């Protein structure tokens, strides 16, 4: 476990938590206890969530075949409407209710609300209505956290022509963390962290992670999780953490999981 290095007391330290759609149905009471503990310690918390499995289920019910290009969902106008309906009407509602049920004040926000997540087309010809984040409405998020709320944000963005765009939730979380100058960005998965010789590594740098992928130590379903974390670092974050949503991840002022940093020595 790694002791937390807190910032100055004059400013609330922000933690951005990204929950993938595949783990949302497996979040434990210990996971929410960790968030409550963080709040007690004075952290402000922001959640960004995905919802891929729920979106795929709805597309299947409507006989619409999902399309992906290099891991990104190709989004037609019809698919975007369905994605927004599922994310805001089901996934977001469920996560907000879970937080409220344990006594945390949570508020659901669509990424397109009040230009919360502003984006432009990533590649309209190939991907359709898929966005690349340009900026976030930092003031709106801070207004929520300063009032004691936990914003729960869907990765639906809007561009300067008021066209809504689908954004990869990993990239949306990274952009929010960068915009808020967050102390940490947590990627919630269904594993304790990165295992090396059957032991969870507490810290790894980007080069070490790449080597572990190349030599097969990191394999299977862990590869996309780790690559998402590396992509977030490429966007400008100094470090990210992989934590387990089935367990607590914050105990006695310490993180439980694997912290991935941009380069060797950055956490020294």
N, C-alpha and C positions, 0 to 999 in steps of 0.2 A: 504494500500500500504506500501511496505517496502523499506526504503532508501537503496541504494546500498552501500556496503562496498567495496571500491576500493582498489586494491593492489598498490604497489609502482609505481610511475610514470616511473621508469627506465625500466619497462617491460610491454609490451602490455598484457592486460588481455584478455583471450580467452573465448569466449562463444561458446559452441557446441549446435546446434539446431537440434533436431531429428524430422523430418516430416514423419508421417505415411502415407501410400498410400491412406488411406480412406479420409484424410483431404486435400490432395494436390489440389483437384479441388475446394476447398472452401476457399483457402487463400485469404484474403481481401487486399485491397490497404493499409489499416491501419497496417496490419501485415508487409508489406514491408517497410512502413514508419518507423516502430519501428526498423527494421534492419538498415535503413539509419541513424536514430538517434543514434543508438549504435555505428555505424562507426564514426560518427561525434564526439562522446565522446571519441574516441580512442580505442575502443574495436576491436579486431580481431574476425572474425566470421567464423565458419566452420559449414556446413550443412551436415547431413547424412540423407538419405531418404529411405523409403521402397517403396513398389509398389505392395502389395499383391492383391488388387482388379484388377489391370491391368493384372497381371500375371494370375489370375484365369480366366479373360475374354479370354485371349489368349489360355489358356489350353482348355477352353470350345469350342472355335472355332475349335480347333484341335482335339476335342473329346478325350481329355486326362483328366481323373478324378483326381483332386488334392487329396493328402493324407496327413493327419496330425497326428502326434504322440505327445501327451501332448502339443499341441499348436504350435509345430514346423513342418514346411513343410518337409515331406519326399521327398528327392530330388534324382531322377534318373539322369543319364547323360543327357537324353533327356530333362527332366524338367529343369535341370540347364542351358542348352543352351537356352531354351525358356525364363527362368527368366532373364538371362543376356541380351538377345536381348531386352526384354521389358524394363528392368531397365535402360540400357545404351542408347537404341535407342528411347525410348519414355518418360519415367518418368523423367530421368535425364535431357534430352534436354528441356523438358517443364519448369522445375524448373529453369534451367540456363537462359532460355529465359525470364522468368518472372523477374528475378533479373536484367538482363541486360536492360530490357525494362524500368525499373525505375531508371536507371543510376548507378546501382551497377555493379562492375566488377566481374563477376562470371566465374568460369571455372569448367567444369565437369570432374570428375576423377572416373574411375572404381577402386574399391577397390583392384583389382589384379594388377593395373598398378604400376610398379616399386616397387613391394612388399609393397604397401601402407598398406594393411591389411593382415597380415600373420596369418594363422590359421592351425589347424590340425583337423582331423575328430573328430566330437563329439561322434558319435556312428555309424560307417559305416554299421554295420550289421542291425541296426534298422532304421537308418535315411538316409543312403546313403551319398550323397555329401553335407552334412551339416557340417559346421565348427564351431569350438570354437576358438575365437581370442587368439593368443599368444602374438602378438606385433604389433605395427604400425610403419610406416616409418615417424617418427616425423620430420625429417629433410626436407622431401619433402613437408609436409603440411606447415611447417614454411616458407619455401621458397615461397610458394604461398601467404601466408598471409602477409609476409613482403614486397611483391611486390604490395600489395594493393588489391589482389584478394580474393574472397570468394570461397574456395573449396567446391564443391558440390559432395558428395561421395556416390557411390552405395555400398551396403553391399555384394559385391562379393569379396571373399578373395582368397588367393593362399597359398598352402603349400610348404614345402621345396622340394617336388618332382615336383613342377610346375603344380600341379593339382588345378583347381579352385574349390572353395567351396562356397555354399550359407550360409550366416550368418544372423541370426535374426537382423533386423535393430536396435532394442532397444539395444541389446548387442554390436553391432558394434559402436553405438553412445557412449555408456558408455566407451568402450575401448578407443575410440579416445579421449574422455574427460579426462580419467585417464592418457593416454599417454602424452597429451599436458599440463597436470596439469591445466585444465580449471577452471576458476573461477565459472562457472555455466554450467549445462547441462539442456536445456529446452526440455521438451516433448510437442510437439504441438498437441493439440486435438481440438475438436469442442465445448468445454465447457470452462467456465471462470475459473474453478478450482474445488476444492472439496467443495461441499455444506454441511453445517451442520446447521439445523434449517433455511434453505433457505438463508443462508449467506455464502459467499465464505470465507473459512478459509485461512488466510494469511500464517500461519505456522502450520505444524504438524510434529510430530516425527514418526518414524517407528512403535513404539508400539501403538500410538494413531490411526494410519491408520489401523493397523491390527484389533483393537477393533471396528472401524467404519465399517469394512467389516463384522465382526462377528455379530454385532447388526443390520445389514441391512441398515445402513445409506448410505453406499456406496454399490450400487447394479447395476445390469444390465450391460450395456456396459461400465460403469465406472470402473468396477472391473479389466478387463484386462489392462486398461490404468494405473491404480494405481499399479497393480502388476508388470508391466513393470518398473515403476519408482522404486519400492522396489527392483527389481532384479538388477537394475543399482547401487543402494546403496550397495547391497550385494557384487557387484563386486569391491567396494572400493571407490565410490564417497561419499563425506561427505553429499551432498544434491543434490536434483534435483528440478526442477520447472515444474508444469503443467500449460500451458498457452493456450489461445484460439487463433487459427489461423484465426478465422473469425473477430478478432478485433486487435487493437494494444495491445502490452504487455509491452511496455517500454515508460513511460512518466515521464518527469521532474526528471530524474535520479532514477526512481523507477520502480520495477517490478510489473506487474499486474498478479495475478494468485496465486496458492498455492505452497509454498515451503515445500518440505518434507525433513527433515533432519534425519540423522542416529539415533541420540538419543537426549533426552531432554537436552536443555541448550547449544547445540552446536552452536547456532546462537546468543547467548547472548554476 
